[in-house]
Amino acid sequence: DAMVIQNPRYQVTQFGKPVTLSCSQTLNHNVMYWYQQKSSQAPKLLFHYYDKDFNNEADTPDNFQSRRPNTSFCFLDIRSPGLGDAAMYLCATRRAGGTGELFFGEGSRLTVL
Amino acid sequence: ELKVEQNPLFLSMQEGKNYTIYCNYSTTSDRLYWYRQDPGKSLESLFVLLSNGAVKQEGRLMASLDTKARLSTLHITAAVHDLSATYFCAVDAKRGSTLGRLYFGRGTQLTVWP
């Protein structure tokens, strides 16, 4: 059974047209992460939430925003996608106080035309 | 910012051979993770290493952690084609906490050929 579910799996958008990616989890983990992964590169951390506390990486562009309305859901909003934002976006969760292992969703692959 | 370096970045090896992938990191941490990624897929957890001297084994893969040397190794024994994938190590930036940021190495792209 899928535990971290990302939608959509594939998203095609036009340059500058806003996009929202969603992530839901059934693990009841209190920490959620968004990573950006470009081809043949390491995943790059964009944000993470510990419960409702939001932590932004210093080099995450302002074009990227995130929302976490409840424990189960987290959204990544890209306000004006550029060609350089084409990537796989990975959502991950972890349980505070556990081993620290991250559980990843299948990812959302964004194409910008 | 914590730096995580893996080497080699590309590894082509024949079936049946052994090899080791290295992961060095720049600051103190006692938590290190290994993940596998198949092309176009997400990351799958392989090993969680939580203390100095930790050793974990699963099938043909064995991972170890030396926190004093800030080094982890992923050893491949008698490689088979199914092991072809990209392997990432990731280090928790905050010692003794699960609330820290996880930083990834660039990955080692492994190809096993007959």
Backbone of each chain as ProteinMPNN parsed JSONL, in Angstrom:
{"seq_chain_A": "DAMVIQNPRYQVTQFGKPVTLSCSQTLNHNVMYWYQQKSSQAPKLLFHYYDKDFNNEADTPDNFQSRRPNTSFCFLDIRSPGLGDAAMYLCATRRAGGTGELFFGEGSRLTVL", "coords_chain_A": {"N_chain_A": [[0.844, -1.199, 0.0], [0.533, 2.165, -0.876], [2.208, 4.731, 0.854], [3.127, 7.289, 0.904], [1.872, 9.564, -1.152], [1.92, 11.065, -4.232], [0.648, 13.604, -6.335], [0.074, 15.405, -9.358], [1.501, 12.56, -11.096], [2.794, 13.166, -13.4], [3.286, 16.298, -14.827], [2.598, 18.767, -17.109], [3.33, 21.998, -18.024], [2.951, 25.412, -19.097], [5.401, 27.915, -19.716], [5.568, 30.14, -17.079], [2.99, 29.579, -16.181], [1.081, 28.91, -13.352], [1.605, 26.167, -11.09], [0.51, 23.476, -9.052], [1.593, 21.009, -6.882], [0.811, 18.02, -5.171], [0.982, 16.251, -2.044], [0.307, 13.473, -0.103], [0.045, 11.63, 2.96], [-0.096, 8.535, 4.732], [1.142, 7.812, 6.986], [1.189, 9.24, 9.258], [3.314, 10.859, 9.958], [5.181, 13.515, 11.375], [6.96, 15.182, 10.147], [7.561, 16.644, 7.062], [8.884, 16.823, 3.76], [9.982, 18.638, 0.883], [11.697, 17.93, -2.027], [13.73, 18.84, -4.798], [14.686, 17.344, -7.768], [16.894, 17.298, -10.331], [17.837, 16.028, -13.568], [20.142, 13.411, -13.279], [21.225, 14.448, -10.949], [21.727, 15.129, -7.417], [19.05, 14.915, -5.024], [17.646, 18.002, -4.029], [17.049, 19.884, -1.216], [14.13, 21.749, -0.693], [12.108, 22.756, 1.088], [11.073, 22.119, 4.505], [8.649, 20.823, 6.804], [8.026, 20.772, 10.221], [5.606, 19.481, 11.94], [3.45, 22.136, 11.951], [5.369, 24.006, 11.666], [7.316, 25.833, 9.52], [10.128, 25.455, 7.438], [12.374, 27.004, 5.515], [14.737, 26.545, 2.925], [17.711, 28.442, 2.482], [18.449, 29.01, -0.134], [16.264, 28.487, -1.686], [14.222, 29.435, -4.305], [12.052, 32.332, -4.417], [9.898, 31.892, -5.985], [8.901, 29.463, -5.371], [6.563, 28.046, -3.233], [5.014, 26.749, -0.26], [2.48, 24.776, 1.353], [0.927, 23.468, 4.228], [-1.814, 22.185, 5.151], [-2.808, 20.314, 6.973], [-1.793, 17.424, 8.977], [-1.626, 15.344, 7.157], [-1.401, 16.271, 4.544], [0.474, 18.059, 2.07], [1.491, 20.767, 0.058], [3.072, 21.886, -2.909], [3.656, 24.859, -4.431], [4.339, 26.347, -7.473], [4.886, 29.379, -8.614], [5.427, 30.818, -10.969], [6.471, 29.079, -13.276], [9.66, 28.452, -14.671], [11.85, 27.476, -17.399], [13.997, 26.31, -16.182], [12.933, 25.106, -13.982], [11.982, 22.666, -14.548], [11.835, 19.405, -13.528], [12.109, 16.532, -11.323], [9.95, 16.346, -8.62], [10.103, 15.568, -5.319], [8.397, 14.268, -2.598], [8.753, 13.688, 0.847], [8.566, 11.933, 3.985], [9.109, 11.845, 7.529], [9.391, 10.424, 10.787], [9.541, 12.179, 13.705], [11.781, 11.477, 16.307], [12.139, 8.879, 15.654], [14.05, 6.583, 13.635], [14.886, 8.38, 11.821], [14.729, 7.886, 9.182], [13.814, 8.632, 5.849], [10.779, 8.516, 4.059], [9.844, 8.192, 0.82], [7.671, 9.582, -1.682], [6.413, 8.675, -4.981], [7.087, 10.658, -6.661], [6.722, 13.691, -8.627], [6.829, 14.535, -11.906], [7.818, 17.343, -13.53], [7.294, 19.135, -16.451], [8.199, 21.894, -18.366], [7.019, 23.948, -20.833]], "CA_chain_A": [[0.0, 0.0, 0.0], [1.304, 3.398, -0.961], [2.146, 5.439, 2.115], [3.328, 8.691, 0.541], [1.252, 9.609, -2.479], [2.097, 12.361, -4.896], [-0.17, 13.864, -7.52], [0.045, 14.323, -10.334], [2.797, 11.937, -11.347], [3.397, 13.914, -14.517], [2.636, 17.593, -15.015], [3.156, 19.593, -18.17], [2.804, 23.344, -17.925], [3.605, 26.4, -19.953], [6.256, 28.903, -19.054], [4.85, 31.168, -16.344], [1.663, 29.172, -15.716], [1.254, 28.318, -12.012], [1.44, 24.728, -10.915], [0.469, 22.967, -7.677], [1.828, 19.577, -6.712], [0.313, 17.631, -3.852], [1.559, 15.093, -1.379], [-0.457, 13.028, 1.061], [0.704, 10.51, 3.623], [-0.91, 7.772, 5.677], [2.048, 7.346, 8.038], [1.041, 10.126, 10.414], [4.608, 11.444, 10.292], [5.022, 14.939, 11.613], [7.9, 15.958, 9.345], [7.397, 16.446, 5.619], [9.925, 17.497, 2.988], [9.949, 18.724, -0.575], [12.993, 17.949, -2.696], [13.77, 18.99, -6.247], [15.78, 16.558, -8.341], [17.099, 17.418, -11.773], [18.408, 14.832, -14.168], [21.491, 12.998, -12.881], [21.707, 15.233, -9.817], [21.223, 14.764, -6.104], [17.876, 15.663, -4.571], [17.966, 19.266, -3.364], [15.98, 20.227, -0.293], [13.491, 23.057, -0.889], [11.496, 23.122, 2.368], [10.499, 21.053, 5.292], [7.732, 21.156, 7.882], [7.911, 19.953, 11.411], [4.214, 19.84, 12.218], [3.104, 23.304, 11.137], [6.529, 24.898, 11.574], [7.835, 25.822, 8.159], [11.557, 25.736, 7.336], [12.729, 27.272, 4.119], [16.169, 26.595, 2.661], [18.108, 29.81, 2.138], [18.592, 29.196, -1.575], [15.028, 28.151, -2.399], [13.705, 30.664, -4.931], [10.746, 32.839, -3.953], [8.916, 31.334, -6.908], [8.4, 28.23, -4.775], [5.863, 28.215, -1.966], [4.48, 25.486, 0.214], [1.403, 24.831, 2.329], [0.621, 22.193, 4.876], [-3.066, 22.465, 5.864], [-2.966, 19.356, 8.074], [-0.682, 16.475, 9.075], [-1.593, 14.379, 6.05], [-1.239, 16.864, 3.225], [1.429, 19.135, 1.855], [1.425, 21.217, -1.33], [4.153, 22.701, -3.452], [3.165, 25.782, -5.458], [5.349, 27.039, -8.274], [4.032, 30.491, -9.039], [5.683, 31.179, -12.366], [7.524, 28.126, -13.652], [10.582, 28.698, -15.779], [12.4, 26.254, -17.997], [14.922, 25.723, -15.214], [12.196, 24.434, -12.908], [11.651, 21.311, -14.983], [12.549, 18.497, -12.623], [11.269, 15.634, -10.526], [9.725, 16.878, -7.275], [9.93, 14.439, -4.422], [7.891, 14.516, -1.256], [9.21, 12.656, 1.769], [8.136, 12.126, 5.367], [9.845, 11.111, 8.544], [8.786, 10.541, 12.107], [10.446, 12.722, 14.717], [11.994, 10.538, 17.4], [12.413, 7.544, 15.13], [15.391, 6.389, 13.086], [15.207, 9.479, 10.927], [14.613, 7.433, 7.793], [12.83, 9.32, 5.03], [9.95, 7.709, 3.178], [9.596, 9.024, -0.347], [6.644, 9.294, -2.658], [6.883, 8.287, -6.304], [7.572, 11.837, -7.361], [5.953, 14.371, -9.676], [7.773, 15.026, -12.911], [7.308, 18.586, -14.122], [7.837, 19.594, -17.741], [7.819, 23.279, -18.654], [7.147, 24.194, -22.281]], "C_chain_A": [[0.878, 1.248, 0.0], [1.124, 4.179, 0.327], [2.356, 6.935, 1.923], [2.911, 8.805, -0.927], [1.383, 11.004, -3.059], [1.224, 12.436, -6.14], [0.099, 15.261, -8.061], [1.416, 13.687, -10.488], [3.545, 12.662, -12.462], [2.591, 15.191, -14.719], [3.367, 18.339, -16.119], [2.509, 20.966, -18.052], [3.53, 24.25, -18.911], [4.424, 27.343, -19.104], [5.376, 29.949, -18.382], [3.484, 30.766, -15.825], [1.779, 28.426, -14.388], [0.919, 26.835, -11.972], [1.371, 24.423, -9.424], [0.659, 21.464, -7.699], [1.384, 19.201, -5.303], [0.996, 16.366, -3.347], [0.662, 14.733, -0.194], [0.232, 11.803, 1.653], [-0.24, 9.859, 4.623], [-0.081, 7.3, 6.866], [1.915, 8.137, 9.327], [2.395, 10.674, 10.896], [4.467, 12.948, 10.421], [5.999, 15.792, 10.812], [7.695, 15.614, 7.873], [8.378, 17.332, 4.885], [9.518, 17.588, 1.514], [11.38, 18.834, -1.086], [12.777, 18.173, -4.186], [14.942, 18.16, -6.757], [15.811, 16.74, -9.848], [17.887, 16.215, -12.267], [19.864, 14.623, -13.745], [22.08, 13.845, -11.752], [21.146, 14.692, -8.508], [19.92, 15.501, -5.815], [18.309, 16.888, -3.771], [16.783, 19.666, -2.491], [15.459, 21.635, -0.563], [12.93, 23.586, 0.433], [11.335, 21.882, 3.217], [9.604, 21.629, 6.379], [7.96, 20.194, 9.033], [6.575, 20.353, 12.039], [3.864, 21.048, 11.349], [4.264, 24.285, 10.996], [7.209, 24.725, 10.231], [9.305, 26.213, 8.166], [11.946, 25.821, 5.869], [14.246, 27.208, 3.966], [16.53, 27.984, 2.121], [18.139, 30.043, 0.626], [17.366, 28.734, -2.356], [14.441, 29.424, -2.999], [12.33, 31.034, -4.398], [9.597, 32.321, -4.8], [8.263, 30.067, -6.347], [7.776, 28.546, -3.421], [5.334, 26.853, -1.54], [3.392, 25.739, 1.24], [1.237, 23.451, 2.954], [-0.639, 22.406, 5.716], [-3.33, 21.52, 7.028], [-1.813, 18.357, 8.024], [-0.521, 15.65, 7.81], [-1.208, 14.974, 4.714], [-0.205, 17.968, 3.212], [1.386, 19.48, 0.364], [2.667, 22.011, -1.676], [3.571, 23.543, -4.585], [4.361, 26.409, -6.164], [4.612, 28.148, -9.008], [4.207, 30.839, -10.511], [6.821, 30.289, -12.875], [8.361, 28.611, -14.828], [11.13, 27.388, -16.284], [13.327, 25.534, -17.024], [14.248, 25.013, -14.062], [11.741, 23.041, -13.309], [12.5, 20.321, -14.184], [11.566, 17.471, -12.096], [11.161, 16.263, -9.144], [9.321, 15.724, -6.374], [9.436, 14.914, -3.065], [8.376, 13.373, -0.363], [8.707, 12.974, 3.168], [9.087, 11.395, 6.299], [9.166, 11.354, 9.873], [9.83, 11.065, 13.08], [10.554, 11.717, 15.861], [12.264, 9.122, 16.943], [13.845, 7.439, 14.621], [15.827, 7.545, 12.187], [15.109, 9.115, 9.464], [13.53, 8.229, 7.076], [12.086, 8.307, 4.171], [9.506, 8.607, 2.034], [8.341, 8.586, -1.093], [7.266, 8.971, -3.993], [7.383, 9.467, -7.115], [6.58, 12.404, -8.361], [6.945, 14.96, -10.657], [7.152, 16.207, -13.629], [8.058, 18.902, -15.406], [7.318, 20.993, -17.999], [8.084, 23.557, -20.123], [7.36, 25.667, -22.583]], "O_chain_A": [[1.831, 1.364, 0.771], [0.01, 4.282, 0.841], [1.829, 7.748, 2.682], [3.526, 8.214, -1.814], [0.997, 11.993, -2.436], [1.082, 11.468, -6.887], [0.326, 16.194, -7.291], [2.406, 14.259, -10.033], [4.773, 12.75, -12.454], [1.361, 15.16, -14.773], [4.584, 18.52, -16.075], [1.285, 21.08, -17.988], [4.568, 23.899, -19.472], [4.157, 27.533, -17.917], [4.536, 30.571, -19.032], [2.864, 31.536, -15.091], [2.49, 27.425, -14.299], [0.074, 26.337, -12.716], [2.083, 25.033, -8.625], [-0.018, 20.742, -8.431], [1.561, 19.971, -4.359], [1.505, 15.546, -4.111], [0.306, 15.593, 0.612], [0.906, 11.047, 0.954], [-1.059, 10.517, 5.265], [-0.543, 6.483, 7.664], [2.46, 7.753, 10.362], [2.589, 10.919, 12.086], [3.726, 13.58, 9.669], [5.873, 17.017, 10.803], [7.661, 14.444, 7.492], [8.675, 18.446, 5.316], [8.811, 16.729, 0.986], [12.158, 19.686, -0.658], [11.771, 17.75, -4.756], [16.055, 18.261, -6.242], [14.867, 16.379, -10.55], [18.512, 15.491, -11.493], [20.696, 15.525, -13.839], [23.3, 13.942, -11.619], [20.207, 13.897, -8.501], [19.715, 16.605, -6.319], [19.219, 16.818, -2.945], [15.655, 19.773, -2.971], [16.23, 22.591, -0.651], [13.229, 24.706, 0.847], [11.441, 20.754, 2.737], [9.779, 22.767, 6.814], [8.071, 18.981, 8.851], [6.445, 21.441, 12.6], [3.976, 20.975, 10.125], [4.151, 25.284, 10.286], [7.622, 23.628, 9.854], [9.691, 27.183, 8.817], [11.858, 24.857, 5.11], [14.97, 27.762, 4.794], [15.752, 28.608, 1.401], [17.883, 31.155, 0.164], [17.434, 28.603, -3.578], [14.189, 30.389, -2.277], [11.55, 30.175, -3.986], [8.447, 32.32, -4.361], [7.196, 29.656, -6.805], [8.374, 29.219, -2.581], [5.22, 25.931, -2.347], [3.375, 26.772, 1.91], [1.387, 22.421, 2.297], [-0.536, 22.775, 6.886], [-4.015, 21.896, 7.98], [-0.958, 18.43, 7.141], [0.596, 15.297, 7.433], [-0.734, 14.257, 3.833], [-0.025, 18.702, 4.183], [1.262, 18.596, -0.484], [3.234, 22.713, -0.839], [3.06, 23.01, -5.57], [5.275, 26.933, -5.526], [3.814, 27.889, -9.908], [3.234, 31.123, -11.209], [7.982, 30.698, -12.9], [7.845, 29.106, -15.83], [10.914, 26.331, -15.691], [13.429, 24.308, -17.037], [14.919, 24.381, -13.246], [11.173, 22.314, -12.494], [13.728, 20.403, -14.174], [10.368, 17.522, -12.375], [12.168, 16.668, -8.562], [8.349, 15.011, -6.625], [9.989, 15.838, -2.469], [8.401, 12.218, -0.789], [8.453, 14.132, 3.501], [9.775, 10.453, 5.904], [8.464, 12.347, 10.066], [10.885, 10.456, 13.253], [9.55, 11.176, 16.324], [12.585, 8.256, 17.756], [14.741, 8.122, 15.115], [17.002, 7.663, 11.839], [15.377, 9.946, 8.596], [12.458, 8.472, 7.63], [12.675, 7.37, 3.63], [8.876, 9.644, 2.246], [7.994, 7.406, -1.135], [8.488, 8.987, -4.141], [8.033, 9.287, -8.144], [5.715, 11.695, -8.874], [7.792, 15.776, -10.294], [6.098, 16.09, -14.256], [9.288, 18.932, -15.44], [6.121, 21.248, -17.865], [9.209, 23.423, -20.604], [7.487, 26.047, -23.747]]}, "seq_chain_B": "ELKVEQNPLFLSMQEGKNYTIYCNYSTTSDRLYWYRQDPGKSLESLFVLLSNGAVKQEGRLMASLDTKARLSTLHITAAVHDLSATYFCAVDAKRGSTLGRLYFGRGTQLTVWP", "coords_chain_B": {"N_chain_B": [[27.202, 24.739, 5.494], [26.501, 21.306, 5.278], [28.59, 19.099, 3.513], [28.43, 16.469, 1.234], [30.118, 13.893, -0.186], [30.372, 11.604, -2.768], [32.042, 8.798, -4.122], [32.979, 6.335, -6.546], [31.404, 8.464, -9.066], [30.387, 7.311, -11.277], [30.099, 3.947, -12.091], [31.062, 1.087, -13.615], [30.701, -2.246, -13.816], [31.566, -5.711, -13.969], [29.438, -8.558, -13.89], [29.516, -10.568, -10.987], [31.747, -9.473, -9.854], [33.39, -7.602, -7.184], [32.943, -4.505, -5.428], [33.427, -1.214, -3.958], [31.613, 1.562, -2.826], [32.125, 4.898, -1.842], [31.378, 7.255, 0.723], [31.837, 10.381, 1.853], [31.607, 12.885, 4.41], [31.199, 16.256, 5.629], [30.79, 17.38, 8.2], [30.14, 16.786, 11.707], [28.144, 13.988, 12.275], [25.838, 11.503, 13.236], [24.159, 9.94, 11.847], [23.386, 8.198, 9.013], [22.294, 7.447, 5.733], [21.448, 5.161, 3.157], [20.255, 5.12, -0.144], [18.472, 3.783, -2.917], [17.955, 4.397, -6.363], [16.055, 3.801, -9.172], [15.99, 4.336, -12.748], [13.945, 7.1, -13.53], [12.349, 6.669, -11.352], [11.349, 6.885, -7.844], [13.059, 7.322, -4.656], [14.356, 4.592, -2.866], [14.63, 3.266, 0.313], [17.573, 1.82, 1.575], [19.53, 1.29, 3.648], [19.85, 2.174, 7.093], [21.98, 3.817, 9.127], [23.026, 4.272, 12.311], [24.962, 4.703, 14.231], [28.405, 4.935, 15.293], [30.484, 2.581, 13.755], [28.432, 1.001, 12.919], [27.061, -1.623, 11.02], [25.367, -2.869, 8.279], [23.665, -5.379, 6.449], [22.284, -6.547, 3.406], [21.386, -8.913, 1.337], [23.451, -8.792, -1.425], [24.619, -6.444, -0.736], [26.409, -4.396, 1.525], [26.61, -2.104, 4.135], [28.493, 0.33, 5.926], [29.515, 2.401, 8.731], [31.674, 4.919, 9.78], [31.989, 7.159, 12.056], [33.963, 8.728, 13.093], [35.873, 9.011, 11.129], [34.204, 10.172, 9.363], [32.936, 8.771, 7.293], [31.277, 6.571, 5.137], [30.706, 3.345, 3.753], [29.589, 1.468, 0.947], [29.41, -1.702, 0.141], [29.65, -3.916, -2.528], [28.99, -7.176, -3.308], [29.835, -9.765, -5.457], [28.446, -8.835, -7.897], [25.285, -8.434, -9.559], [23.128, -8.08, -12.446], [20.695, -6.921, -11.672], [21.327, -5.131, -9.709], [21.956, -2.791, -10.909], [21.622, 0.634, -10.849], [21.106, 3.922, -9.405], [22.877, 4.956, -6.599], [22.489, 6.603, -3.594], [23.981, 8.329, -0.894], [23.007, 9.782, 2.2], [23.114, 12.313, 4.629], [22.34, 13.241, 7.926], [22.032, 16.486, 9.024], [22.027, 17.397, 11.604], [23.265, 16.5, 14.605], [22.249, 13.806, 16.59], [19.553, 14.247, 16.338], [16.339, 13.902, 14.919], [15.253, 15.837, 13.485], [16.662, 17.29, 11.767], [18.101, 18.523, 8.683], [18.308, 16.563, 5.76], [20.998, 15.817, 3.807], [22.044, 15.065, 0.559], [24.404, 13.047, -1.226], [25.93, 13.19, -4.551], [25.341, 10.907, -5.831], [25.944, 7.573, -7.067], [26.191, 6.142, -10.085], [25.526, 3.024, -10.989], [26.365, 0.456, -13.168], [25.91, -2.796, -14.1], [27.315, -5.296, -15.966], [27.105, -8.209, -18.122]], "CA_chain_B": [[26.345, 23.681, 4.998], [27.143, 20.007, 5.235], [28.95, 18.61, 2.176], [28.449, 15.012, 1.129], [30.804, 13.525, -1.428], [30.402, 10.194, -3.098], [32.859, 8.376, -5.261], [32.938, 7.094, -7.787], [30.096, 8.918, -9.516], [29.971, 6.34, -12.278], [30.754, 2.675, -11.843], [30.661, 0.038, -14.535], [31.376, -3.439, -13.336], [31.123, -6.975, -14.534], [28.753, -9.456, -12.962], [30.392, -11.438, -10.207], [32.857, -8.729, -9.234], [33.143, -6.852, -5.955], [33.385, -3.107, -5.463], [32.988, -0.402, -2.829], [31.282, 2.976, -3.045], [32.512, 5.662, -0.659], [30.614, 8.459, 1.019], [32.479, 11.236, 2.865], [30.818, 14.058, 4.737], [32.096, 17.313, 6.125], [30.609, 17.782, 9.599], [29.776, 15.698, 12.61], [26.797, 13.441, 12.188], [25.818, 10.088, 13.596], [23.087, 9.281, 11.126], [23.657, 8.155, 7.578], [21.293, 6.637, 5.041], [21.699, 4.802, 1.763], [19.049, 4.968, -0.942], [18.616, 3.327, -4.298], [16.999, 5.0, -7.296], [16.022, 3.291, -10.539], [15.698, 5.443, -13.674], [12.575, 7.592, -13.566], [11.618, 6.269, -10.146], [11.682, 7.592, -6.609], [14.144, 6.751, -3.863], [14.006, 3.472, -2.001], [15.571, 3.168, 1.423], [18.332, 0.574, 1.671], [20.128, 1.11, 4.964], [19.871, 3.251, 8.064], [23.152, 3.612, 9.983], [22.735, 5.229, 13.378], [26.016, 4.868, 15.226], [29.748, 4.62, 14.835], [30.737, 1.152, 13.676], [27.242, 0.272, 12.459], [27.191, -2.394, 9.781], [24.111, -3.494, 7.888], [23.808, -6.165, 5.221], [21.068, -7.013, 2.77], [21.753, -9.568, 0.082], [24.82, -8.554, -1.896], [25.034, -5.106, -0.321], [26.737, -4.205, 2.928], [26.943, -0.712, 4.408], [29.133, 0.55, 7.225], [29.651, 3.803, 9.09], [32.758, 5.325, 10.681], [31.677, 8.57, 12.297], [35.199, 9.467, 13.394], [36.454, 9.326, 9.824], [33.131, 10.785, 8.567], [32.989, 7.94, 6.092], [30.457, 5.371, 5.019], [30.983, 2.571, 2.554], [28.583, 0.532, 0.462], [30.182, -2.736, -0.538], [28.874, -4.792, -3.415], [29.633, -8.486, -3.434], [29.369, -10.612, -6.575], [27.398, -8.008, -8.499], [24.367, -8.965, -10.561], [22.549, -7.009, -13.258], [19.586, -6.265, -10.956], [21.84, -4.067, -8.851], [22.153, -1.568, -11.702], [20.771, 1.714, -10.329], [21.904, 4.986, -8.799], [22.908, 4.824, -5.145], [22.748, 7.868, -2.904], [24.077, 8.391, 0.556], [22.429, 11.016, 2.73], [23.583, 12.54, 5.99], [21.525, 14.129, 8.728], [22.904, 17.612, 9.354], [21.988, 17.768, 13.016], [23.642, 15.315, 15.359], [21.385, 13.404, 17.693], [18.184, 14.725, 16.181], [15.7, 13.496, 13.681], [14.579, 16.99, 12.915], [17.596, 18.02, 10.932], [17.992, 18.426, 7.238], [19.025, 15.441, 5.169], [21.722, 16.242, 2.627], [22.374, 13.932, -0.292], [25.521, 13.048, -2.155], [25.54, 13.308, -5.96], [24.905, 9.612, -6.34], [26.838, 6.721, -7.84], [25.423, 5.424, -11.098], [26.123, 1.693, -11.134], [25.931, -0.398, -14.275], [26.499, -4.131, -14.021], [27.188, -5.94, -17.279], [27.391, -9.662, -18.054]], "C_chain_B": [[27.14, 22.382, 4.903], [27.4, 19.605, 3.778], [29.019, 17.094, 2.228], [29.05, 14.646, -0.218], [30.801, 12.017, -1.604], [31.424, 9.951, -4.188], [32.931, 6.875, -5.329], [31.53, 7.568, -8.118], [29.517, 7.957, -10.555], [30.79, 5.062, -12.062], [30.183, 1.64, -12.805], [31.426, -1.212, -14.135], [30.749, -4.699, -13.912], [30.39, -7.776, -13.461], [29.776, -10.332, -12.254], [31.525, -10.724, -9.499], [32.394, -8.015, -7.969], [33.609, -5.414, -6.135], [32.804, -2.367, -4.267], [32.735, 1.028, -3.284], [31.539, 3.717, -1.736], [31.663, 6.922, -0.522], [31.312, 9.196, 2.159], [31.595, 12.43, 3.148], [31.629, 15.0, 5.617], [31.928, 17.692, 7.586], [30.111, 16.602, 10.415], [28.33, 15.275, 12.401], [26.863, 11.979, 12.586], [24.68, 9.342, 12.92], [23.375, 9.349, 9.633], [22.732, 7.123, 6.94], [21.779, 6.342, 3.623], [20.358, 4.553, 1.082], [19.428, 4.464, -2.326], [17.561, 4.025, -5.146], [17.151, 4.366, -8.668], [15.605, 4.426, -11.468], [14.226, 5.817, -13.686], [11.747, 7.28, -12.339], [12.039, 7.117, -8.944], [12.792, 6.863, -5.86], [13.616, 5.675, -2.918], [15.064, 3.35, -0.922], [16.241, 1.803, 1.433], [18.817, 0.324, 3.1], [20.006, 2.386, 5.79], [21.005, 2.945, 9.03], [23.135, 4.685, 11.056], [23.851, 5.405, 14.395], [27.356, 4.497, 14.627], [29.957, 3.102, 14.854], [29.557, 0.332, 13.194], [27.529, -0.405, 11.13], [25.835, -3.042, 9.503], [24.338, -4.253, 6.573], [22.434, -6.593, 4.73], [21.468, -7.602, 1.431], [23.215, -9.314, -0.256], [25.367, -7.191, -1.502], [25.31, -5.082, 1.174], [27.188, -2.763, 3.129], [27.552, -0.595, 5.792], [29.31, 2.043, 7.45], [30.803, 3.982, 10.074], [32.572, 6.812, 10.92], [32.935, 9.384, 12.6], [35.89, 9.892, 12.102], [35.461, 10.055, 8.931], [33.044, 10.069, 7.212], [32.004, 6.786, 6.209], [30.828, 4.661, 3.729], [29.784, 1.69, 2.225], [29.328, -0.489, -0.382], [29.248, -3.653, -1.31], [29.656, -6.085, -3.593], [29.0, -9.277, -4.572], [28.191, -9.964, -7.289], [26.572, -8.795, -9.517], [23.687, -7.793, -11.262], [21.465, -6.231, -12.514], [20.057, -5.161, -10.013], [22.088, -2.763, -9.605], [21.125, -0.519, -11.29], [21.704, 2.852, -9.907], [21.762, 4.888, -7.288], [23.313, 6.153, -4.522], [23.024, 7.6, -1.429], [23.522, 9.745, 0.99], [22.795, 11.117, 4.198], [22.669, 13.536, 6.679], [22.414, 15.25, 9.264], [22.962, 17.915, 10.836], [22.223, 16.524, 13.851], [22.639, 15.04, 16.455], [19.947, 13.856, 17.547], [17.593, 14.173, 14.909], [15.035, 14.659, 12.988], [15.48, 17.782, 11.987], [17.308, 17.851, 9.458], [18.813, 17.236, 6.765], [19.673, 15.927, 3.891], [22.222, 15.006, 1.873], [23.697, 14.136, -1.022], [25.008, 13.076, -3.582], [25.096, 11.98, -6.557], [25.998, 8.89, -7.108], [25.972, 5.915, -8.804], [26.136, 4.117, -11.409], [25.507, 0.955, -12.313], [26.674, -1.721, -14.146], [26.256, -4.839, -15.34], [27.649, -7.396, -17.192], [28.867, -9.981, -18.258]], "O_chain_B": [[28.302, 22.375, 4.496], [26.528, 19.756, 2.922], [29.595, 16.514, 3.149], [28.542, 15.048, -1.265], [31.177, 11.263, -0.706], [31.64, 10.791, -5.061], [32.942, 6.202, -4.298], [30.564, 7.113, -7.505], [28.3, 7.821, -10.682], [32.007, 5.105, -11.876], [28.984, 1.36, -12.805], [32.657, -1.221, -14.121], [29.576, -4.734, -14.283], [30.697, -7.674, -12.274], [30.762, -10.773, -12.844], [32.19, -11.304, -8.641], [31.201, -7.846, -7.717], [34.541, -5.136, -6.89], [31.839, -2.81, -3.646], [33.526, 1.62, -4.018], [31.211, 3.223, -0.657], [31.288, 7.559, -1.506], [31.372, 8.704, 3.286], [30.915, 12.938, 2.256], [32.604, 14.604, 6.257], [32.842, 18.275, 8.169], [29.716, 15.567, 9.878], [27.42, 16.103, 12.358], [27.847, 11.298, 12.298], [24.284, 8.259, 13.351], [23.579, 10.426, 9.071], [22.432, 6.08, 7.521], [22.432, 7.167, 2.985], [19.466, 3.895, 1.617], [20.531, 4.687, -2.824], [16.425, 4.22, -4.713], [18.231, 4.386, -9.258], [14.944, 5.371, -11.037], [13.361, 4.954, -13.834], [10.559, 7.597, -12.297], [12.949, 7.942, -9.022], [13.385, 5.912, -6.369], [12.581, 5.833, -2.27], [16.26, 3.334, -1.214], [15.584, 0.769, 1.319], [18.544, -0.725, 3.683], [20.05, 3.502, 5.273], [20.985, 1.905, 9.689], [23.22, 5.875, 10.75], [23.702, 6.185, 15.336], [27.433, 3.833, 13.593], [29.648, 2.432, 15.839], [29.654, -0.889, 13.071], [28.155, 0.169, 10.24], [25.24, -3.676, 10.374], [25.102, -3.819, 5.71], [21.55, -6.948, 5.509], [21.842, -6.88, 0.507], [24.104, -9.594, 0.548], [26.474, -6.83, -1.903], [24.572, -5.653, 1.976], [28.036, -2.259, 2.393], [27.18, -1.322, 6.713], [29.265, 2.843, 6.516], [30.889, 3.276, 11.078], [32.951, 7.633, 10.085], [32.96, 10.596, 12.384], [36.424, 10.997, 12.003], [35.83, 10.514, 7.85], [33.075, 10.691, 6.149], [31.915, 6.121, 7.241], [31.213, 5.29, 2.744], [29.066, 1.232, 3.113], [29.811, -0.185, -1.472], [28.213, -4.097, -0.813], [30.825, -6.079, -3.978], [27.78, -9.434, -4.635], [27.078, -10.489, -7.28], [27.069, -9.675, -10.22], [23.667, -6.671, -10.756], [21.328, -5.022, -12.7], [19.251, -4.343, -9.57], [22.397, -1.742, -8.991], [19.918, -0.749, -11.369], [22.925, 2.755, -10.036], [20.655, 4.753, -6.766], [24.334, 6.743, -4.874], [22.382, 6.756, -0.803], [23.566, 10.721, 0.241], [22.785, 10.121, 4.921], [22.274, 14.544, 6.095], [23.44, 14.982, 9.89], [23.862, 18.625, 11.283], [21.43, 15.584, 13.791], [22.227, 15.953, 17.17], [19.194, 13.853, 18.521], [18.303, 13.998, 13.919], [14.325, 14.473, 12.0], [15.089, 18.834, 11.481], [16.394, 17.132, 9.053], [19.88, 16.945, 7.307], [18.986, 16.397, 2.985], [22.739, 14.054, 2.457], [24.057, 15.256, -1.386], [23.801, 12.995, -3.814], [24.541, 11.937, -7.655], [26.864, 9.514, -7.72], [25.133, 5.115, -8.39], [27.208, 4.105, -12.012], [24.287, 0.848, -12.433], [27.903, -1.76, -14.089], [25.113, -4.967, -15.779], [28.45, -7.77, -16.335], [29.257, -11.149, -18.228]]}, "name": "protein", "num_of_chains": 2, "seq": "DAMVIQNPRYQVTQFGKPVTLSCSQTLNHNVMYWYQQKSSQAPKLLFHYYDKDFNNEADTPDNFQSRRPNTSFCFLDIRSPGLGDAAMYLCATRRAGGTGELFFGEGSRLTVLELKVEQNPLFLSMQEGKNYTIYCNYSTTSDRLYWYRQDPGKSLESLFVLLSNGAVKQEGRLMASLDTKARLSTLHITAAVHDLSATYFCAVDAKRGSTLGRLYFGRGTQLTVWP"}
